[in-house]
Amino acid sequence: MRNALFIIMIAMAVSVFTGCLLAEDAVAGSNPAIAHQSAVTPDARETFVVGGQVVAADGEPIPNAKVQLGTATASTDVKGSFQLLAPSGDNKISISASGCTPLVIPVSISTDTDLKFELQLSATTTVNAPVDNLIPSALTQIYESDELERAQPGQPGVPVALPGYPSETASGGVKAPQYFAPGVAGDHGEPIAQYIRIGDFLFPNNLPANAHGNGYADPNLLIPNAIGFVESDPGAFDVRHGNNAVDLAVAYGLVSRLEPFVQVSADPRNYDFVSGWSPGNPQTSAWLGMEIAGGNGFLALPEHRHQYKVNGERSYAFGHHQLTLFGAGYLGQSRIPGLVPIDLRIPQDTIDSRQSDRTHTALFIASDTWQTTNRQQFQFSEYLRTYSLDLRSDFGDGLIRQSEFRTVSGGNTSYNQRVNSAISFSGGLDFRRDSPRNAELAHADATGVLQPVTRNDFTISDFAPYAEVDGSISRFFTYTAGVRHDEISFNDTDRLSPASSYHGIAGLTSPRGTLSFRVPNRSYLPVLAFSSGKAFHTNDPRIGLGMNRGRPIAISDANEFVATESVLGTRFRLSLVRVSNSQELAKIDPDTGLQQNVGPSLVRALTVSAQRHFSFGSLQATFARAEAKNRLTGQDIPEAPRLIWDVSATTFRLPARLRASSEFEYVGRKPLGDGLSALPVREIRGSLARSFHNESFEAGVHFLLANGYTGQTLETLQLSNETTPTQRVVGVRSQSYAGVTFVYHLKPAHD
């Protein structure tokens, strides 16, 4: 029944998007939606840095304006400044911002250029962009696709590498990868929110009280080529963010088009095939993509990995509405090597060859932005998802299985009103319902048969209204102040111990705000912002084999100070973070079946970054230092990263039409508890590519130089040649590799 439902949803998604894409492009007409960079053929001409500022008629900078020059796009920061790379020659630059008349002017690029644009208030209704508030640009970091390195082409894992936020797949194989934030030990995503941006809607990708975690988020369903940009922000200060947005929120933004292409990546043990297509009419915002990947990994145990993905999006503009439809289907399965002692070489690189993971999900999202006037906007969004997990692991006490099948439904309604040039108001309502069924933890008995330890059907529903006001106090101070109230109901049916069934309601009111300071018309002075907010994540409602029921939600109080400044074309950013977390009985321990007692903690982190665009590419460096302490004992919180270094160079254009990208990432020793520490992890990834035959064909190499272990933690293991169990540091050995990539750009058939 589960597989049938999954196949039916995949068939529906493919048929919907195939029908949409094959329909006459004239139905959509001109598409004024925001167009981030699509997968187009690279230009072989010399490139230069085009920068400048976008201001209003009164000279005030306009943040979050969209600037497009050819296929390159950028968003202005809080000072109205932007930078992008553009090929030499004649072109047109377009600028659009909420409530302003779009501007399109011809430009001729022959050297690095600095421009200034003045936008006028719009006298007509448009659907150019959402009515965004002014403050988040001081806290939000936006990375365009050409600023990001593919994490591991042809390999499972996060689709792109985010500077300063390392990622890992804890047990290998197709197991869901996770980003990490400085000082944050949530290895299953509890305090890190993940979104997919569809139109103006942020779809929450986290899965609360997952069979394997307390806030699991799996980005494996996305095709990396479809990602046009990535946004990151602290999470706790935006009223739109709810469950899991404590220390970090990451949102994947998708391209508006995929120019027809076929891409093949391979290395000695793995392969990856990706294809994408958009209609011939360049004004039609629609695309369909697919990916097939597989292989055996680089450890001694063959993974027998298979992954299948289908993604598609269609955007319609009619009247004052912008309707965006998105569908995705994913099936992944593999053996997983699992965790092994880092001080020994284990045969086949696994302690149990029966470990495996099988996941499938189907997702459909519809979002409508209704721009009633140039100052007023409504949004209506809905989504439906299915998700299935069968994960078999061995952490030293024998084989276990964590499994579930769930349906997820929800939506959002929001309203934005710009009262005048100084004040804006926004409000909305989020609703979500997660319904896991047969959420089971099972242990293998002496004969190898899996026997259930816990089995539950439960439902978590979240009903959350929110409101926010932002504006100016004076010429120097701007603010945003809002509040969000989450009313969360838990309904747990324990199928093995009915007396442990549970129904309850928990509510949390979260005030949030940011105060920002800047000196008008003084671009050489920094922008300062201070933010404070309350955040939360839901806990697992099951008690497993325990006797006590913990708090249904974990509450955090967050504060952050941010300073940003641009000096000689280099953007510097300083962030100071303090997050205090409550004590709670969290997710169920897979070995014991008992709830884990997580003590109250305090996280403090400092992050410094610098970014510079050149005519030949861009450079970025990030340094982060953090500490995470138990507030009762003063001891270190295990597994929280303390030191992170990251240096990346992307889209470097070299002689002979060569392009190169590279990234160095270092994660220092992490305390694991009981006086033991993890080994440092070093990774250098990069690529070198060249185009041929008038840019229609591209060939390149990619590589990863890795040292260390991912997923390092403590486990008590008794190996086959030992008489007593011993506590050890365990992890999955990182392996270096190199591969090749070939891309063929098909010539679109224009109408």
Buried (B, 14 or more C-beta within 10 A) or exposed (E): EEEEBBBEBBEBBBEBBEEBBEBEBEEBEEBBBBBBBBBBBBBBEBBBBBBBBBBBEEEBBBBBBBBBBBBBBBBBBBBBBBBBBBBBEEBEBBBBBBBBBBBEEEBEBEEBBEBEBBBEEBEEEBBBBBBBBBBBBBBBBBBBBBBBBBBBBBBBBBBBBBBBBBBBBBBBBBBBBBBBBBBBBBBBBBBBBBBBBBBBBBBBBBBBBBBBBBBBBBBBBBBBBBBBBBBBBBBBBBBBBBBBBBBBBBBBBBBBBBBBBBBBBBBEBBBBBBBBBBBEBBBBBBBBBBBEBBBBBBBBBBBBBBBBBBBBBBBBBEEBBBBBBBBBBBBBBBBBBBBBBBEEEBEEBBBBBBBBBBBBBBBBBBBBBBBEBBBBBBBBBBBBBBBBBBBBBBBBBEBBBBBBBBBBBBBBBBBBBBEEBBEBBBBBBBBBBBBBBBBBBBBBEEEEEBEBBBBBBBBBBBBBBBBBBBBBEEEEEBBBBBBBBBBBBBBBBBBEEEEBBBEEEBEBEBEBBBBBBBEEEEBEEBBBBBBBBBBBBBBBBBBBBBEEBBBBBBBBBBBBEBBBBBEEBEBBBBBBBBBBBBBBBBBBBBBEBBBBEBBBBBBBBBBBBBBBBBBBBBBBBBBBBBBBBBBEEEEBBBBBBBBBBBBBBBBBBEEEBEBBBBBBBBBBBBBBBEEBBBBBBBBBBBBBBBBEEEBBBBBBBBBBBBBBBBBBBBBBBEBEEEEEEEBBBBBBBBBEBEBBBBBBBEEBEEE
